[in-house]
Amino acid sequence: MTPMFEPMSMGNLALENRFVRSATCEGMADEKGGVTPTLINTLVAFAKGEVGLIISGHTNVEKRGCGGPGQMGLHEDSLLPGLKELTRAVHSAGGKIVVQLAHQGIWAVPEFSGMEPLGPSDLHIDGGTDARAMTAPEIQETVKSFADAAHRAKEAGFDGVQIHAAHGYLLGEFLSPFYNKRRDAYGGPVENRARMLMEVLEAIREKVGRDYHVMAKTNADDYLEDGFTTADMLRVCTMLEARGIEAVELSGGTSDPQSTYGPARPGKKSPEAWYAGASKLLKETIGVPVILVGGIRSFATAQKLVSEGVCDGVSLSRPLVRQPDVIRRWRLDNTEKPTCLACNGCFGPVTDGTGLRCIQDEKNSITHCRHPKRLFSRR
């Protein structure tokens, strides 16, 4: 049997194969962040398509962190009934599902949150909304929000949680000296910049216990001048492992226009597996499973990455938007590459409020990713 369809364990979480659906904002929740039938059907399709692990799109841990329309929420108990319905449906279809806990920090949009954006430092954004540096009490309040959200996730029946510390969102902003100019215990050397992330992990563990699955997502590199680097990443992941993280998903880039590359913008990187070099270094550094995302488009590439010890599993995003059954087809020996063109058009409907979908077969479709205006404002 190919290693891609061999079981994989991440702590107590046992998976039937090594394919992961990387968290991608579906934009299908209701105006309060509640689960909708459309969102359930979308995630169930991945389970029926035999994706080993489904990671839901970034889910708000507090209202202030909302970055766009249709984001699912875990910030209040009233959302639990819909979340329970979602996990029951995915499990009934044979899937495993982890929810990504996220806060968009400086990129949160007041139009949806009703609050000013916060980040590690004061930030003026031309043409956008200024962000304010968080106070120490506000940091602790947000740490508690992550932990409370994880507790709700466990109550709702999710198989685990993923802490989102990548792509220039709040925890990634604290990690990056490009955004983090603090001079207190949360700024300066990487150990200080990682303090909030470590406090989040420790607070989650206190809430959910040691037997519940907790993983993290981080950047290989921000691709920003004087930003978060691969060396920083290796140090942070070592710290995470020491505190009980059970897997790390490795991505890269931010949505900041000054970032050379973004999570869906490869630039001049290799056609597939954009962060493979960093992943191999991470695999040699930590003992917990490493999941690699970023431009992986073929079964042959996925199999090579795992066989050569670059990573333990691979994540896909855009190919599954167009073909949620691609993993099942690969298992049945139809190893053709997905028909996804990587045009980023699937993200346009998210920002428009109509929900994630492939637009290639639609007339008069857009062909490039559109984001809220502030994401493309200069700092």
C-alpha positions as CSV (number, residue, x, y, z in Angstrom):
1,M,0.0,0.0,0.0
2,T,1.2,3.5,-0.8
3,P,2.3,5.4,2.4
4,M,-0.4,8.0,1.7
5,F,-3.1,5.6,2.5
6,E,-1.5,4.1,5.6
7,P,-2.9,5.2,9.0
8,M,-1.4,8.1,10.8
9,S,-1.7,9.1,14.5
10,M,-1.4,12.6,15.9
11,G,-1.4,12.1,19.6
12,N,-4.7,10.2,20.4
13,L,-6.2,11.2,17.1
14,A,-6.0,8.3,14.6
15,L,-6.4,9.0,10.9
16,E,-7.1,6.6,8.1
17,N,-4.8,8.3,5.6
18,R,-2.3,11.1,5.4
19,F,-4.3,13.7,3.5
20,V,-5.7,16.8,5.3
21,R,-8.1,19.4,4.2
22,S,-6.3,22.6,5.2
23,A,-8.5,25.2,6.9
24,T,-10.0,27.5,4.3
25,C,-12.6,30.1,5.2
26,E,-15.9,28.8,3.8
27,G,-17.8,32.0,4.3
28,M,-21.0,30.0,4.8
29,A,-22.0,30.7,8.4
30,D,-25.0,32.9,9.3
31,E,-24.7,36.5,10.4
32,K,-24.0,35.4,14.0
33,G,-21.3,32.9,13.1
34,G,-23.7,30.0,13.3
35,V,-23.5,26.8,11.3
36,T,-25.8,26.5,8.2
37,P,-26.9,23.5,6.1
38,T,-24.7,24.7,3.3
39,L,-21.6,24.7,5.6
40,I,-22.5,21.2,6.8
41,N,-22.9,19.9,3.3
42,T,-19.6,21.4,2.2
43,L,-17.6,19.7,5.0
44,V,-19.5,16.4,4.8
45,A,-18.5,16.3,1.1
46,F,-14.8,16.1,2.2
47,A,-15.6,13.3,4.6
48,K,-17.4,11.4,1.8
49,G,-14.4,12.1,-0.4
50,E,-12.2,10.3,2.1
51,V,-10.1,13.2,3.3
52,G,-8.2,11.8,6.3
53,L,-8.7,14.9,8.4
54,I,-10.9,17.9,7.8
55,I,-9.8,21.3,9.3
56,S,-12.6,23.8,9.3
57,G,-12.1,27.3,8.0
58,H,-10.7,29.8,10.6
59,T,-13.3,30.2,13.3
60,N,-13.6,33.2,15.5
61,V,-12.6,32.9,19.2
62,E,-14.0,36.3,19.9
63,K,-16.2,38.7,18.0
64,R,-13.4,41.3,17.8
65,G,-11.4,38.9,15.6
66,C,-13.9,38.6,12.8
67,G,-12.4,39.4,9.4
68,G,-15.2,38.9,6.9
69,P,-18.7,37.7,6.2
70,G,-19.8,34.2,6.9
71,Q,-17.0,33.2,9.3
72,M,-18.0,30.4,11.7
73,G,-17.8,31.3,15.4
74,L,-16.9,29.6,18.7
75,H,-17.1,32.8,20.8
76,E,-20.4,32.1,22.6
77,D,-22.4,29.1,23.9
78,S,-25.4,29.9,21.7
79,L,-23.5,28.5,18.7
80,L,-23.1,25.0,20.2
81,P,-26.3,23.4,18.8
82,G,-25.2,24.1,15.2
83,L,-21.7,23.0,15.9
84,K,-22.9,19.7,17.3
85,E,-25.0,19.1,14.3
86,L,-21.9,19.7,12.1
87,T,-19.7,17.3,13.9
88,R,-22.4,14.6,14.0
89,A,-22.9,14.9,10.2
90,V,-19.1,14.7,9.5
91,H,-18.7,11.7,11.8
92,S,-21.7,10.0,10.3
93,A,-20.0,10.3,6.9
94,G,-16.9,8.6,8.3
95,G,-14.8,11.8,8.7
96,K,-12.6,13.3,11.4
97,I,-12.8,17.1,11.9
98,V,-10.7,19.6,13.8
99,V,-11.7,23.2,14.1
100,Q,-9.3,26.0,13.5
101,L,-9.2,28.6,16.3
102,A,-8.4,32.0,14.9
103,H,-8.3,35.8,15.5
104,Q,-7.5,38.1,12.6
105,G,-5.8,40.8,14.7
106,I,-5.0,43.9,12.7
107,W,-6.9,42.5,9.7
108,A,-10.2,42.2,11.6
109,V,-12.8,44.3,9.9
110,P,-14.9,46.7,12.1
111,E,-17.8,46.4,9.6
112,F,-18.3,42.8,10.9
113,S,-16.9,43.0,14.4
114,G,-18.2,46.4,15.4
115,M,-14.9,47.0,17.3
116,E,-11.5,48.5,16.5
117,P,-8.8,46.0,15.4
118,L,-6.1,45.1,17.9
119,G,-2.6,43.8,17.3
120,P,0.8,43.6,19.0
121,S,1.6,47.2,18.2
122,D,0.0,50.4,17.0
123,L,-0.4,50.3,13.2
124,H,-1.5,52.9,10.8
125,I,-2.9,51.6,7.5
126,D,-3.3,54.0,4.7
127,G,-6.8,53.8,3.3
128,G,-7.7,51.3,6.0
129,T,-8.6,51.1,9.7
130,D,-5.9,51.8,12.2
131,A,-5.0,49.0,14.7
132,R,-4.2,49.6,18.3
133,A,-1.6,47.8,20.4
134,M,-3.2,45.3,22.9
135,T,-2.7,46.0,26.6
136,A,-1.5,43.2,28.9
137,P,-5.1,42.7,30.2
138,E,-6.4,42.5,26.7
139,I,-3.8,39.9,25.8
140,Q,-4.9,37.8,28.8
141,E,-8.6,38.3,27.8
142,T,-7.9,37.0,24.3
143,V,-5.8,34.0,25.7
144,K,-8.9,33.1,27.7
145,S,-11.1,33.5,24.6
146,F,-8.9,30.9,22.8
147,A,-9.2,28.5,25.7
148,D,-13.0,29.0,26.1
149,A,-13.4,28.4,22.4
150,A,-11.4,25.1,22.6
151,H,-13.6,24.0,25.5
152,R,-16.7,24.7,23.4
153,A,-15.1,22.8,20.5
154,K,-14.6,19.7,22.7
155,E,-18.2,20.0,23.9
156,A,-19.4,20.3,20.3
157,G,-17.8,17.0,19.4
158,F,-14.8,18.2,17.3
159,D,-11.9,15.7,17.3
160,G,-9.5,18.5,18.2
161,V,-8.5,22.1,17.7
162,Q,-5.9,23.8,15.6
163,I,-4.3,27.1,16.9
164,H,-3.9,29.4,13.9
165,A,-0.6,31.2,14.3
166,A,0.2,31.7,10.6
167,H,-0.6,34.1,7.7
168,G,-0.2,37.3,9.6
169,Y,-3.2,36.9,11.9
170,L,-3.1,37.8,15.6
171,L,-0.8,35.1,17.0
172,G,1.3,35.2,13.8
173,E,1.6,39.0,14.2
174,F,2.9,38.6,17.8
175,L,5.5,36.1,16.4
176,S,6.7,38.5,13.7
177,P,9.0,41.3,14.4
178,F,7.6,43.0,11.3
179,Y,4.4,43.7,13.2
180,N,5.5,43.2,16.8
181,K,7.5,46.3,18.0
182,R,6.6,45.8,21.7
183,R,9.2,46.4,24.4
184,D,7.5,44.4,27.2
185,A,7.5,40.7,27.9
186,Y,5.6,40.0,24.6
187,G,8.2,41.7,22.3
188,G,11.9,41.5,21.3
189,P,13.5,38.0,21.2
190,V,11.6,35.1,19.6
191,E,10.9,33.6,23.1
192,N,9.0,36.8,24.0
193,R,7.2,37.1,20.7
194,A,6.0,33.5,21.2
195,R,4.8,34.1,24.7
196,M,1.2,34.7,23.8
197,L,1.1,31.6,21.6
198,M,2.5,29.5,24.4
199,E,0.0,31.0,26.9
200,V,-2.8,30.1,24.5
201,L,-1.6,26.5,24.3
202,E,-1.2,26.2,28.0
203,A,-4.6,27.7,28.7
204,I,-6.3,25.4,26.2
205,R,-4.6,22.4,27.8
206,E,-6.0,23.5,31.2
207,K,-9.5,23.6,29.7
208,V,-9.5,20.5,27.5
209,G,-7.0,18.2,29.3
210,R,-4.1,16.3,28.0
211,D,-6.0,13.7,26.0
212,Y,-7.7,16.1,23.6
213,H,-6.0,16.7,20.3
214,V,-4.4,20.1,19.9
215,M,-2.3,21.1,16.9
216,A,-0.9,24.4,15.5
217,K,-0.5,26.1,12.2
218,T,2.5,28.3,11.7
219,N,4.5,29.9,8.9
220,A,7.7,28.6,7.5
221,D,8.5,32.3,6.8
222,D,6.5,35.5,6.6
223,Y,8.4,36.7,3.5
224,L,8.4,40.2,5.0
225,E,11.5,42.3,5.5
226,D,12.7,41.7,9.1
227,G,9.7,39.4,9.6
228,F,9.3,35.8,11.0
229,T,11.9,33.5,9.6
230,T,12.5,29.8,9.3
231,A,15.0,29.9,12.2
232,D,12.2,31.5,14.3
233,M,9.8,28.8,13.2
234,L,12.1,26.0,14.3
235,R,12.5,27.6,17.7
236,V,8.8,28.2,18.2
237,C,7.8,24.7,17.1
238,T,10.4,23.3,19.6
239,M,8.7,25.3,22.3
240,L,5.3,24.1,21.2
241,E,6.3,20.5,21.3
242,A,7.7,20.9,24.8
243,R,4.3,22.2,25.9
244,G,2.3,19.4,24.5
245,I,1.4,20.3,20.9
246,E,0.6,17.1,18.9
247,A,1.1,18.2,15.3
248,V,2.2,21.2,13.3
249,E,0.9,22.3,9.9
250,L,3.4,24.3,8.1
251,S,2.4,27.1,5.7
252,G,3.9,30.5,4.7
253,G,3.4,34.1,3.8
254,T,0.8,36.7,4.8
255,S,-2.0,38.6,3.1
256,D,0.0,41.8,3.6
257,P,0.8,43.4,0.2
258,Q,4.4,43.8,1.4
259,S,4.8,40.1,1.8
260,T,6.8,38.6,-1.1
261,Y,4.6,35.6,-1.1
262,G,1.1,34.9,0.3
263,P,-0.5,31.6,1.4
264,A,-2.1,31.3,-2.0
265,R,0.5,33.4,-4.0
266,P,3.5,31.3,-4.8
267,G,5.4,34.0,-6.7
268,K,8.6,32.4,-8.1
269,K,8.6,29.5,-5.7
270,S,8.7,25.9,-7.1
271,P,5.5,24.8,-8.8
272,E,4.6,22.4,-6.0
273,A,5.4,22.0,-2.3
274,W,6.5,25.6,-1.8
275,Y,7.7,25.1,1.8
276,A,9.3,21.7,1.4
277,G,12.8,22.8,2.5
278,A,11.5,24.3,5.7
279,S,9.3,21.3,6.3
280,K,12.3,18.9,6.1
281,L,14.2,21.0,8.6
282,L,11.2,21.0,10.9
283,K,10.8,17.2,10.5
284,E,14.4,16.8,11.6
285,T,13.8,19.1,14.6
286,I,10.6,18.0,16.3
287,G,9.2,14.5,17.0
288,V,5.5,15.3,16.5
289,P,3.9,14.9,13.0
290,V,4.5,17.6,10.5
291,I,1.8,18.4,7.9
292,L,2.8,20.4,4.9
293,V,0.5,22.7,2.9
294,G,1.3,25.0,-0.1
295,G,0.9,24.2,-3.7
296,I,0.8,20.4,-3.5
297,R,-1.1,19.4,-6.6
298,S,-0.3,15.9,-7.5
299,F,-0.5,12.5,-5.9
300,A,3.1,11.8,-7.0
301,T,4.4,14.9,-5.2
302,A,2.4,14.1,-2.0
303,Q,3.8,10.5,-2.0
304,K,7.3,11.7,-2.6
305,L,7.2,14.2,0.2
306,V,6.1,11.6,2.7
307,S,8.3,8.8,1.4
308,E,11.4,11.0,1.6
309,G,10.7,12.2,5.1
310,V,9.9,15.8,4.2
311,C,6.6,15.6,6.2
312,D,4.2,13.1,7.7
313,G,1.1,14.2,5.8
314,V,0.0,16.7,3.2
315,S,-2.7,19.3,3.2
316,L,-4.7,20.5,0.2
317,S,-7.0,23.5,0.0
318,R,-8.0,24.8,-3.4
319,P,-8.0,21.5,-5.3
320,L,-10.6,20.2,-2.8
321,V,-12.8,23.2,-3.4
322,R,-13.2,22.1,-7.1
323,Q,-13.1,18.4,-6.5
324,P,-13.9,17.3,-2.9
325,D,-13.6,13.7,-3.9
326,V,-10.1,13.8,-5.2
327,I,-8.6,11.8,-2.4
328,R,-11.1,9.0,-3.0
329,R,-10.2,9.0,-6.7
330,W,-6.5,8.8,-5.8
331,R,-7.2,5.8,-3.6
332,L,-9.0,4.1,-6.4
333,D,-5.9,4.5,-8.6
334,N,-7.1,7.4,-10.6
335,T,-4.1,9.6,-9.8
336,E,-4.7,12.3,-12.4
337,K,-3.9,15.8,-11.1
338,P,-6.9,17.8,-9.9
339,T,-8.4,20.1,-12.4
340,C,-8.0,23.2,-10.1
341,L,-6.2,26.0,-12.0
342,A,-5.0,27.7,-8.8
343,C,-6.6,31.0,-10.1
344,N,-7.8,31.9,-6.6
345,G,-11.3,32.7,-8.0
346,C,-12.8,30.5,-5.3
347,F,-12.0,33.1,-2.7
348,G,-13.9,35.9,-4.4
349,P,-17.3,34.5,-3.4
350,V,-16.1,34.3,0.2
351,T,-15.4,38.1,0.4
352,D,-18.6,38.8,-1.5
353,G,-20.6,36.9,1.1
354,T,-21.8,34.1,-1.1
355,G,-19.5,31.4,0.1
356,L,-16.5,29.4,-1.0
357,R,-16.9,27.7,-4.4
358,C,-15.0,27.1,-7.6
359,I,-16.1,29.6,-10.2
360,Q,-14.4,28.1,-13.3
361,D,-17.6,26.7,-14.7
362,E,-19.6,29.9,-14.0
363,K,-20.3,32.5,-16.7
364,N,-18.8,36.0,-16.2
365,S,-16.7,34.6,-13.3
366,I,-13.9,36.4,-11.7
367,T,-10.5,35.0,-12.1
368,H,-8.5,36.4,-9.2
369,C,-8.8,36.4,-5.5
370,R,-10.6,39.5,-4.0
371,H,-10.1,40.5,-0.5
372,P,-11.5,43.3,1.7
373,K,-10.0,46.7,0.7
374,R,-7.9,46.9,3.9
375,L,-6.0,43.8,3.1
376,F,-4.4,45.6,0.2
377,S,-3.8,48.9,1.9
378,R,-0.2,49.9,2.5
379,R,1.1,50.0,6.0
